[in-house]
Amino acid sequence: MKFSPTAVLCLLAACIALPLSASEKATVKVEASRALSLAIVDLDRKNPASESVHDTFKESLSFQMSQLVNMPTPIKPVAVDASRAGWGLGTGAYDVAVVIGGAVPRTMVSANFTIYKATPASGDQKRIICLVTRNEDPGLAKLLAQSFPEALKGAFFLKALLRYGGAPETEQTEWKFAGL
């Protein structure tokens, strides 16, 4: 069962409006964030360069999106496994997901998602990057699709990805895109 954001806010407001004792009032806390929620699925989690790839992708995507909308676009990354990412995308817990190091796992494939795949011209499977967007928000999906190719061209991201794939840091990376 899906709940609309309005219904969730109304339910939350109703719960907050209930009379609470002094000790209960101290424990109720409502948090909101403007940050885009990014699920990171790393297919080679034991890779020593993983954290660097995660951080530089987040920064590169944030920069590109900020350039397109002319305002800061913070991104909150969360490293998760594929089944959690698929579930989170379906429920709206995550706005977008990135799969690093190969094809999108089956648990993340749905008619409700669009998959953009970037393969290096070298064909190195370990450096494939896939972006999975939710179809429910077409404006955000379009912004992500426009930002994704440019984010992959970021110098810091490319160096981190080359280390991740075990390639020399001087190697040039050209991308082939599918789904754009």
Secondary structure, DSSP 8 states (H G I E B T S, - for coil): ----HHHHHHHHHHHHHS---HHHHHH-------SEEEEEEETTTT-TTHHHHHHHHHHHHHHHHHHHHTS---EEEEE--HHHHHHHHHHTS-SEEEEESSS--GGG--TTEEEEEEEETT--GGG-EEEEEETT-HHHHHHHHHHHHHHTT-HHHHHHHHHHHT--TT----EEEE--
